[in-house]
Amino acid sequence: QVCWIGSKGEGVVVYDTEQQKRYHLRYNKNNPQSISNNSIKTIYRDRTGVVLIGTGDGLNKFNPYKNLFVHYQQEERENSLISNVLTGFCEDNKGNIWISTFQGVSKMDKHGVFQNYGKVKIKDKTISFQNIRDISKDRNGNLWFSRKDGLYQLDFKDNQFHFYPLIYQDYTGADLLSTFVDNRNHVWAGTY
């Protein structure tokens, strides 16, 4: 089993628990196939074994079988990543990777083409969809996005976004930071 550990400035530590060996994946200005930045924000392994690493400088797609990175960054074109500062990943039932950022959400298909969501429609109102902190998938295949004001659900049955506001009660000033769906299909939200 392999454990991937992101750091704030030292890249990624990869630890093989069986062999009890570790190695670092760090940015190397002389190697264009190294990781793009040593500030690691989020790590995710998709169903094919590819490891996605979100940094302060874009998306790094690491193929562990070839030991190389492919980089995706925000560009001045329509189908690029929405932001270079990534906060979370989630894979939908069709194999698309959803990426949360402070500028919105990007959906990346298997060909590396992005569809961006900087605004979404809730009922009859279009709202800004920025400062997304995390994404989780429930057992029905719906996606849950956390944001300061509450949870947003993308229901694939009707292909609509639904909003569930955060009720502060004793948590004045709290921010939703993370989401988690347990084995009973309950959606949990972490605050700070």
C-alpha positions in Angstrom: 0.0 0.0 0.0 1.2 3.5 -0.9 0.5 6.6 1.2 0.6 10.1 -0.5 1.4 13.0 1.8 1.2 16.6 0.6 3.2 19.3 2.2 3.1 23.1 2.4 6.4 23.6 0.7 8.3 20.3 0.3 6.2 18.7 -2.5 4.7 15.2 -2.0 6.1 12.4 0.1 5.2 9.0 -1.2 5.5 6.2 1.4 5.3 2.5 0.5 4.1 0.8 3.7 5.0 -2.7 2.6 8.6 -1.9 1.7 8.9 0.9 4.3 10.5 3.2 1.8 9.7 6.8 0.9 10.6 9.2 -1.8 9.8 12.8 -2.6 8.2 14.3 -5.6 9.4 17.9 -5.8 9.5 20.7 -8.3 12.6 20.8 -10.4 13.1 23.8 -12.7 15.3 21.7 -14.9 12.7 19.0 -15.4 9.5 20.0 -17.1 7.9 16.7 -16.2 8.4 17.2 -12.4 5.6 18.5 -10.2 4.8 22.2 -11.0 4.8 23.5 -7.4 5.8 22.3 -4.0 2.8 23.7 -2.2 0.3 20.8 -2.2 -3.3 21.6 -1.6 -5.1 18.3 -2.3 -4.4 14.8 -3.6 -6.8 12.3 -5.2 -6.4 8.9 -6.8 -8.9 8.1 -9.6 -10.3 4.7 -10.5 -7.6 4.0 -13.0 -4.8 4.6 -10.5 -3.7 8.0 -11.8 -2.9 10.4 -9.0 -4.1 14.0 -9.2 -2.3 16.6 -7.2 -3.7 20.1 -6.7 -1.0 22.7 -6.0 -0.8 26.5 -5.8 0.1 26.4 -9.5 -2.4 24.1 -11.2 -3.3 20.5 -11.6 -0.6 17.8 -11.8 -1.7 14.5 -13.2 0.8 11.8 -12.1 1.0 8.5 -13.9 2.8 6.2 -11.3 3.4 3.5 -14.0 5.4 6.0 -16.2 6.6 8.1 -13.3 5.8 11.4 -15.0 3.5 14.4 -14.6 1.2 16.1 -17.1 0.4 19.7 -16.1 -2.9 21.6 -16.5 -3.1 25.3 -15.7 -5.4 28.2 -16.1 -5.0 29.7 -19.6 -6.6 32.4 -21.7 -8.8 29.9 -23.5 -12.3 28.6 -22.9 -11.6 24.9 -22.1 -8.8 25.3 -19.6 -8.7 25.0 -15.8 -10.8 27.7 -14.1 -8.0 28.5 -11.5 -4.5 27.4 -10.5 -5.3 27.1 -6.8 -7.1 23.8 -6.3 -8.9 22.8 -3.1 -10.5 19.4 -3.9 -11.2 16.6 -6.3 -14.0 14.1 -6.9 -14.7 11.6 -9.6 -18.3 11.2 -10.9 -19.9 8.0 -12.0 -18.9 8.7 -15.7 -15.2 9.1 -14.8 -15.1 12.9 -15.1 -12.9 14.6 -12.5 -14.5 17.6 -10.7 -12.1 20.1 -9.3 -12.9 22.7 -6.7 -11.1 26.0 -6.6 -11.5 29.5 -5.2 -12.7 30.7 -8.7 -15.3 28.0 -9.2 -15.4 24.4 -10.3 -13.9 22.7 -13.3 -15.0 19.3 -14.7 -12.3 17.5 -16.6 -13.2 14.7 -19.0 -10.9 11.8 -19.8 -9.4 13.8 -22.7 -8.3 16.6 -20.5 -11.0 19.0 -21.7 -12.5 21.3 -19.0 -16.0 22.6 -18.5 -16.1 25.4 -16.0 -18.7 26.5 -13.5 -18.1 30.0 -12.2 -21.8 30.6 -11.9 -24.6 28.1 -11.4 -28.4 28.3 -11.5 -30.3 27.6 -8.3 -34.0 27.5 -9.0 -34.5 30.6 -11.2 -31.5 32.5 -9.9 -27.9 32.5 -11.3 -25.3 32.9 -8.5 -21.6 33.1 -8.3 -20.1 29.7 -7.6 -16.7 30.7 -6.2 -14.7 29.8 -3.0 -15.6 26.1 -3.3 -13.6 24.2 -0.6 -14.3 20.6 -1.2 -16.4 18.0 -3.2 -17.8 14.6 -2.2 -20.0 12.1 -4.0 -23.0 10.3 -2.4 -24.0 6.8 -3.2 -26.6 8.1 -5.7 -23.8 9.7 -7.7 -24.8 13.2 -6.7 -22.0 15.7 -6.0 -21.8 17.9 -2.9 -19.8 21.1 -2.8 -18.9 23.0 0.3 -18.8 26.8 0.4 -18.8 29.4 3.2 -22.6 29.8 3.0 -23.6 26.1 2.8 -23.7 23.0 0.8 -24.5 22.8 -2.9 -25.7 19.5 -4.4 -25.5 18.7 -8.1 -28.3 16.1 -8.7 -27.6 14.2 -11.9 -31.2 13.0 -12.1 -32.5 16.4 -13.0 -29.0 17.9 -13.7 -29.8 20.8 -11.3 -28.0 22.5 -8.5 -29.7 22.7 -5.1 -28.6 24.8 -2.2 -28.6 23.9 1.5 -27.7 26.9 3.7 -25.4 26.6 6.7 -27.4 27.2 9.8 -24.9 28.9 12.1 -26.5 28.6 15.6 -23.5 28.6 17.9 -21.0 28.7 15.0 -20.8 32.4 14.2 -18.2 33.1 11.6 -17.8 29.4 10.7 -16.7 28.4 7.2 -17.5 25.1 5.6 -14.2 23.5 4.8 -14.9 19.9 3.9 -17.6 17.4 3.0 -17.8 13.7 3.7 -20.4 11.1 2.8 -20.6 8.2 5.1 -21.6 4.6 4.4 -25.2 5.4 5.3 -25.3 8.1 2.6 -25.3 10.9 5.2 -23.5 14.1 4.1 -21.2 15.7 6.7 -19.7 19.1 6.6 -16.6 20.2 8.5 -16.2 23.8 9.6 -13.5 25.9 11.1 
